[in-house]
Amino acid sequence: MTMRVLAGSILLLAPAAAFAQTAPQPSAQGDVAVTIYNNGQALVQDTRNLTLKGGVTRQEFPDVADRIRPETVRLSIAGASIIEQNFDYDLLSPSALIQKAVGQTITIVRTNPATGVETRERAKVLAANGGVVLQIGANIEVLRDDGLPVRVVYDSLPPNLRARPTLSISLEAGAAGTRPGTLSYLTTGLGWTADYVALFDEGKGTIDVQGWVTLKNDNNVAFTNAETVLVAGSPGEGRNGNAGIAPGTLSGTQTSARARLGDFYLYPVGRRITIAPSQQKQVSFLSVGGVPAKKIYAFTNNWLSASKEAASATTVLSFSSSKDGGLGDALPAGTVRVYIRDSKGQPQFIGENRIDHTPMGSTLAIPTGLAFDVKVKPTVVKREKIQTDEWQRTEKYRVSINGEKPTVVVRDDTVTYWRTSMAYTLTNARPDPVTVELVQAGLDDDYWHDTRVSNESLKGEQRSLDERVWKVTVPGNGTTTLTVDFDTRY
């Protein structure tokens, strides 16, 4: 017995009878409804007319999602109960055919590239692991792909290969007849995201917002003429966005008129659609014009952070999702892309950011980039110890001694504060005045929680234990300096 390499470009063919059906088969799905969540999974409800015999019968459901979660299958049908179900996902493909043919005899068809003459040989498939090993007569041959035509013809299709993902269910029916049955299951590979296009008119102080839903189907099965509902939320998990509700502003407290599913909002697609395999489809769900909006500048400085060079403030677009004077809707998480018109009136892209699921009535702040002309230079002017304060500390010893009550000790101590003098120099190269929301962060030491502001050249607002904010106006082509003294325990 000898071994040689059979050169050729391998074309794997099923028997001739398999090619009689050249037209694509129509979908076996019935009336389909799909509920799609944000976490890449969906609920499929497929109502089909089933013809049952009395007693035990086997029903096949082709064209279910190939990423179906079989353990979630539920069949609702009158007068019948499920005995057993199987999901056959070993699909017909060239690689699957050759794998199933191991140990079987097939036909190798070679074509002479010079004459076009075909020759046929019977071969036994010995292995198909990273390559195909054949026994032809007394020889062991290896198929390789080097551009020369070689075809493989099979005598029959393996009985356990399916052309389409198929769910088979054994039912016990009390009576024969045709009646509707609804197959429900969860599947992965179906998801949706929201995207927003915002056209900002700075002169008018308004924006126009268009909201788009992008559907994605990573299954190999289409969902045909499906009633589609999108759920803004991910059951069993939570996600945080990178932008959204403005800092220091409470989330909205207005209830949207949209339908709800538990604590989630529903965004139904207004018409039946077909979600094709390996396809992305976009559907509009929001279109609002002339919403009041404004551009603000923001700068956040970390505790004891100073810079030799001025840094750009962040440009932020702010608007509301409220019913009156806003977008008037609850907004699913997604990316907001902001455009403004140039001197020729053409919309130009200026930045984007993500928002989380946002209730109606919220104030949104969308950072779009760094300002070219508005800069801030923070400086630590000095740090010094200041006069100590007396304070009272109570210590409770919770472990009793000889069965007595825990001892409580009260003592007076002194504490030393550090005074940190900060200066923030803000410059504006724009011809018009601007207002910068300047935030000093890092004020909370996670232990004492008692940072004090002993002096400030402009009254600020304590947004939280960790942050204080000032709204600083900087004149056109001018400079403003803010000075603040912080008293801290560290």
N, C-alpha and C positions, 0 to 999 in steps of 0.2 A: 504494500500500500504506500502510495506517495502523497505528498502534500504540496499544493500549489495555490497561487493567488489568482482568483478569477477577477480580472479587471473589468470595470464597467460602471456606468451610472445606473443605480438600481431603481427600477420602477416596480413597486409592489402592486399587483392587480388581484382583484377578487375574481370569481368565476364569471363567465359571460352573462349569466342570468342576472347577476347583481347589477349589471349596467343597463338593463332594459328600462329601469325607472330613472330616466335622466332628469325629469322635471322634479323640482323640490317638492317634498310632501307637504300638504297643508297642515297647519298646526292642529293638534288634537285637543288643544285647550278649549274650554267653553267660555262662559261669561266670567271674565277675570277682574278681580279687584286687588289692587296692590297698595299696601300701606308701608311707606318707606321712612325709616328713622335716620337720624344723623350719624349713627355709629356703624354704618355699613351693613345693616341687616334690614330685612323687610318681612312683612306678613303677606303671604299670597293666599287668596281665597278664589278657588276655581270651581265653578258650578258646571257639571257636565250631566247629560242625560245618559243613564246607565241602564242596560238591559240585563236583568237578573233572571236566573233560573231558580226554581224552588230548591231549598237545601243549600249545600256548600257550592259556591262558585268563585272563580278567580277573575278579578278585574285588573286590567292593566291601564296605567295612566302615563302614556308617553308625554314628552314635552314638559315635565316638571323641571324646576331649576336644577342644574347639575351641582350646585352648591347647597342643595337642600339639607336641612338638619332633620334626618329621618325620625329622630326621637320626638320631634314636635308635631308629627303628622296627626291630623284628626279628620275623620270622614263622617259627615253628617248625612244620613240617608234614612228615610222612613222604612221601618219593617225589616231591617237588616243589622247585623252586628259583625264587627271585625274579629276574625280568628287569627290571622297572621298577615304581616306585611314585609315586603322586601324591596330594597332600592338597588336596582341594577345600574351601576355607573361605569362598568367596564365597556367603554365606547369603541365603536368600530373606527380603526385608524390603521395606517400602514405598519406602524411599530407594534400595535396590538396584534395584528394579523400574523406577523412573523413570530412574535412571542408565543402565540397559541399554536403555531405550526411546528414547534419543537417536537421532534419524534415522529413527525408526519412526512409524507412524500409530496413534493410540489414539482412544478415544471419550470425550468429555467429556459428563457428564450433569449438567444444572442442574435444581434444584428451586425452583419459585416458592414462597416462604414464605407467600404469602397464599392461593394456590389449591391448592398441593401438586402442581401439574402439572409433569411432567418433560419436558425437551427434551434432545435428543441432537445432538451435532455431532462430526464427525471432525476431528482435529487432529494435526498433525505436531509432535513434540517437537524443538525446536531446541537447547535447552540445559537443564541441571539443576545449575547451579553457584550455590549459595546461593539458589536460586529456580528456578521452572520457566517457561521461555519457549516458547510455542506459536505455530504458524502455523495459523490457522483461516481458510480461504479466502484472501482478499487481506490479511487483518489479522495483525499480530503482537500477541499477547496475553501478559500476565504473570499467572500465578496468584498470588493472595495469600490469606492466612488472616485473614478478618475476621468469622467466625462464620456466614456464609451457606453452605448446603450445596452443594458441588460434588464430584462423584465422577469418578474416572478408571477406565475399564474397558479392560483389555488383551485383545488377541485371543488371545494364547498366552503361556506362560511361556518366558522365555529358557532355552535348553538348558544353559547353564553355571551356573545358579543352583541351589543345593541347599537343601532344607528343613532338613537336618541336616548337621553336619560329617561329611564322608565321606573315608575313605582308600581309594584304589583301588590294587590291586596286580596286576601282570601276572605270571603264574606259568607255568612249563613243567613239566607233570606227565608222569611216565613212563607212568601208567595212569589210566584214569577211575575214579571212585568217590567215595564220601562218607567223609570221615575228619576227625578233630579237628585243628584248627590253633590254636596259641597266638600271639596278637598281643601283643607287649610294647613299651612305649614310655614315655618320660619326658614329663611334662607339668607346666607351672606352673599356678598358680591353685588348688592344693590345699595346705592347710597345717593345722597344729595347734599349739595352745599348751596349757600346763598351768596350772591355777589351783588354789589350795589355800585351804580355809576352816578356820581354826584357832580353836577355842573354848577359851579359857584360863581355868582355875580357879585363881586366885592362892592362895586359902585351902588347897586341896588340893595345890597345886604340880604340876598336871597339865594336859595339853591333849588335846583330841580333834581329829584332823585328817582332813578329807575332801578327796581329790584328784579333780579333774575335768579331763577332756580336752575342749577345744573344737575341733571340726572345722569347717573353713570351705572351701566350694567356690565359687570365683568363675567356674567354667566354666558354659556354658549347657547342659551335658549332665549328667544324673544318672548315678551309678554305683549300679546296682540290685543289692540283695541281695549286697553285696560282702563278701568276707572281708578284713578290714582290720587292718593291722599298723602301729603307729606307731613311728618310730625316733627315739630321743632323741639327736639330733646332727644337724649340718649338714655333709654331705660337702663337702670343699674349702674350708671356712671355719670360723672360730671366733668365739664371742661371749662377752663378759664380762657378768656380772650386776652389779647395784648393791648386793646384800647377799648373805649366805649364810654360808659357813664363818667361824666366829668368828676375829677377828684373833689371831695368836699361837698358833693351833691348827692342827695338821697336818690335811690332808684325810684322809678315811676310808681305811682299808686293808682293809675287808671287802668280799668279793665277793658281789654279790646273786645270788639263785637265778634271776633272770630270764634268758631266752635272750639271746644276744648276736649282733651282726652286726659282725664285726671289732672295733673299739673302741667300738661303740655298743651301748646296751641297747635291747631290743625291748619294746614295750608292746602286745600284741595285744588287740584288742577281743574280748570273750568270745563274741560272737554276730555273725552276718551282719547288716549294716545297709545301708540305702539312704542315700546321700549326695546329696541333691537339689541342683539348681542354685541358686545364690545363697542358700545356706542355711548357718546355723550350727547344729551339733548338739553336745550335751554328753553325755559318757559318763563314768561313775565308774570310777576305776582304783585308788583307795587309800581305805581307811577303817580308821582306827586310833584307839582310845580309851584314856584313862588313861596317856598317855605322860608321864614326868617332865619338868617344865619349870620354869623360874624366870625372874623378872623382875630385870633388872640395870639399873644406870644407868651411862652412859658419857659422857665428855667429852674431847675432843681439842683441845689448844692448839697453835697454830703457834709456831715459834721467834720469840722476842722479841715475842710478841703479848701485849698487855695491854688491859684494858677498864676504863672508868670505871664501867660498870654490870655487874652479875652477869648471866650468860647461863644459860639452862636446860640441864640435862643431857639427854641423849637416853635415852628409855626403850627398852630392848632385851629382846625375848623370846628366851630361849636354851633349846634342846633338842637332842636327838641323833637321828641317822638310823641308829644302830647296831642290830644284830640283837637284843641284850639291853638292855632299858631305853631303847629308842628306837623310831623308826618302822619299823625293820626292812626298809628298801628303799632302792634308789638312786632319787634324786629328779630328774626332768627339770626343766629350767629353767622358771620360771614365777613368778607373783605369789602371795604369801602374804598373805591378808587375815585379820586377827586380830579376834576378838570376845571380850567378857567379858559376864557377866550383871550386870544392874543390880539394885537392891534389890528389884525385883518379880520377878526371875528371868528377865527378858527379855534375850536376847543383843543386845548393842549393839556397833557397829563402833568400833574404837579406832585403826586404822591398817593400813597395808599396805606391802610392799616386795617387790622381786624377788630371786630366788635364781638362781644359775647351776646348770648340771648338777652335782649333788652326789653323790659316792660314798657308799655305805653305810658307816656308822661315823664320819661327820663330826659335829662339833658346830656347830650353826647359830646365828647371831645375827641376829635380825630386828628392825631398828629400826622402831618403830611411831609415834614422834612425840617431841615435846619435853615434858619433865616440868614441870608447873605449879609444884610445891613444892620441887624440888631444883635448886639453882643453884650456879654456880662463877664466882668472880671472880679471874682471873689478874692478877698485878702484877709488873712488873720493878722490884725494889727498888733495885738499883744494878748498874753495870758498872764494873769497874776492871782495870787491868793488874796482873799478878802476876809473881813472880820467874821469870826465864827458865830454861830447861833447856838443857843441851848435848846435842846429838844428832849422829849421823854420817850423812853423805850420800855416796852413791857415784854417780858420773857415768860413763857409758860412752859413749865416742865411737866410733861404729860405722864411721866412714869411715877406712880405712887410709891412711897416708902413705908414699909410695915403696914400696908393697908390704909394709910392715910390719904387724904385728897391731894391731888397734884399741887405742888408749890407754885405760887405766882410771885414773881419778883418785878418790881418797878424801879427803874433807875434813871437818873438824869445824865445825859452825855452832851458833849459838844461835837460839832461837825464843822469841817472846813470846806468852803466853797471856792471854786475857781471862776474868775471872771474872764470871759473870752470876748474880746472886742473885734467885731467883724466889720468890714467895709465892702460894699458891692458897688462897683462902678459900671453903670449901664450906658452904652453909646448907641446912637441912632443915626445912620447915614441916609435914611430916607428923608424926603422933604417934609413929610407930614409927621405929627407927633404920634407916638405909639404907647400902648400900655403893656407892661410886662408883668405877668404873674410870677413873682419870685418866691420860691419855696426853699426854706432851710430845713433839711431833713436830718435825721439822726439825733434828735434832741432827747429821746427817751432812752435811758440807760438800762432798761429792763429790770431795775432793782429799786432805785429810789423814786423814780417817776416824779421828780419835783424840780425840773429845770425852770428857772425864772428869767423873764426878760426885764432887766432893770432899766434899760434905756433904749429908745429907738427914735430915729429921726422922722419916721413915718409910721403911723399907727398900723399895726398888723393884726392878723386874725389867727388865733391858735386853732388850726384845723384838727389836730389830734395831739396826743402826748408827744408824738414823734415829729410833727411838722408845724411850722408857722409860715404864713403866706402874707405877702405884701403886694399890692397892686401899684406898681411904680410907673408913673407917666414920664416919658422921656421926650423932650421937644424935638422937632424936626432938625436934623443936622446938629444935634446937641448931645449933652452928657448930663446924667443925674447920678448922684452918689447917695446910697442908703447906708447908714451906720446903725449897728445894733450891738448891745452888750448882753451876753447870756451869762447867768450864774448857774453853775452846775456842780455836782459833787465829784466830778472826774475831770 
